[in-house]
Amino acid sequence: MSTARDPAAQSSPILIIACGALAQEIVQLQTLNGWNHLHLKCLDAELHNRPHLIAGKLREKIAQHRNEYNNIFVAYADCGSGGEIDRVLEDENIERLPGAHCYSFFAGEQRFKEISEQELGSFYLTDFLAKHFERLVIRGLKLDQYPELRNQYFGNYTRVVYLSQEDNPSVRSLAKNAALFLGLDFEHEHCGYGDLQTGLESQVIKFG
């Protein structure tokens, strides 16, 4: 069943508080489905490298907008927070996307389990991470200044698995270059939007 809406229809606004790494995909889904009543606020994508800060930042963002919205949804998985995100959301009675990280909700939890079990030494990329690999990984981990750290960080990995949202040859080329930089094998699986799309759809259906 399609959840696309008549742009003129009146719907209760839903605030989506998301990781900045998902902003482009969420905007694309908003546009595709006519979800004009979904309002997007993002936290800095670089929190990927500091997951212990995510829960606190989410709590601040929720408090900032709590009086403006009756309906709030969080577009994060656990994202390495060790359950801290869920503790915040339980206090606030707010739902989030399923899974441990964006790789699992893009691929779907069952498919991600199958991929990860094929090879435990896998490093994953999404469209966002492929596009921003230099900033988030090379410079973020200071591999540009200390190239010897590459083997320390990635010595136990054997492959890069690129889980694409758009099947875009230029982004696929960036992902291949990332694998080459890391000295790892490259594999590509096109996933689309996965549970990001179904998670947002569930909120549209729930809150109309």
C-alpha angles and dihedrals in degrees: 000000000000118000094195110130138211103260089223093055117110114235135168109261117250120203114217112199105196146172108262088236088070098047098100094047093048092049090050091052091047090053095043094050101033092242094161091153092064108096116197129213119172137202119217112285089218088075081085084084093046105040093162088072098052099083093051092048090050092051090052093048093048091050090049093057104025094105093049099054135044090191123053129168127184119222097204132101118210087285097191094305093127093234095310093118090054091050091054092047093047089055090049097040091234128141128225139193116286126258142033099286144353092272091064096046093046093049094034118251097263094047092045090052089053092049094047093048090054090065124003093197095071128137112200132215131188126193090270095049092046091052094046100034094120094051099039102034111019098038095022091059092035092242088144090062099034109028090173087072090070093079091043092054099035105024093108095050122094104181146018114229113200111204102194128203096189118032092231118159093209093054090044088055090053090052091050090051090052090054090048091051090052093045091237135132116261130229129172129204121177109221107163115205097321116177092354087073096042091045092055091043090055090056092048090051093043097049099026 
